[in-house]
């Protein structure tokens, strides 16, 4: 369940080239801190960053599952192992 204390990464204004390293670093840091749920804000314009974020999450071994936030399609909820 997302709360105001859920760690969030905002990718607005970032390019696809930086998404890979930003998302991996964010996931790794939160895994080390013991967080089980995080959110990545990518926006919903043309789904360019959404697809890139989901590609990175699919490859990451620390991610148990992820899904679009049904109340905000510009955000992906990530569940860590």
N, C-alpha and C positions, 0 to 999 in steps of 0.2 A: 504494500500500500504506500503510495507516494505521499509524503508529507512535506512541510516547508523545510525540513532538515535533510531531505534526501539530496545527496550530492548530484549536482547537475553540471554538464559541460555544454556551453552554448557555442555552436559552430557558425552562427550568423556572420557573414562576411568572410568566412574562410574559403579557401580554394580546395578543390579535390586533392591536390598534391599534398596538402598538410593534414588532411583528415586522417589518413592512415596512422601517422605518428601521434597525433593528438588523442585519438580514440584509444589506441593501444596503451599509451602512457596513463591516461585517465583510468582505464580498466585495471591496469597493473597496480597503480597507486591505491585504488579503492579495495582491491583484493587483499593487498598487504595490510590495510587498515581494518580488515574484517567486515567491510560493508557487503551486504548481500543483495542490495537493490540500488541501482543508480539510474539516472536519466540523462539522455543525450538529446539536446535541442538542435534540430537540423533545419527546421522550417519546412514548408510544404511546396515551395515554388519549384515547379518542374521536376520534383523528386530527384534531382541530381545528387544532392548530398545524402538524401535518404538511402538511395541505392548504394552509395559508397560506404556509408556507415554500416549498413546491413551486410555488405561484403566483408568488411573488416571483422564484424562481430561473429560472422559465420566461421571465420578462420581461427578465431581466438579460442584457445583451450581453456581459458579461465571463465568463459561465459557458459552458463547452464542453459539459458533461454533468453529470448528477447521478443518484444512485440511493440507495435505502434500503440501509443496511448489512444484509446478509443474516444476520449474526450478532447484530445488535442493531437491531430494527425501530424503535426510538426515536431513531435517528440517521440522518442523511442525509449521504452522502459527495458532495462537490462537486469537480468538476474544472474548473479555470480555464484560460482561453486563454493 
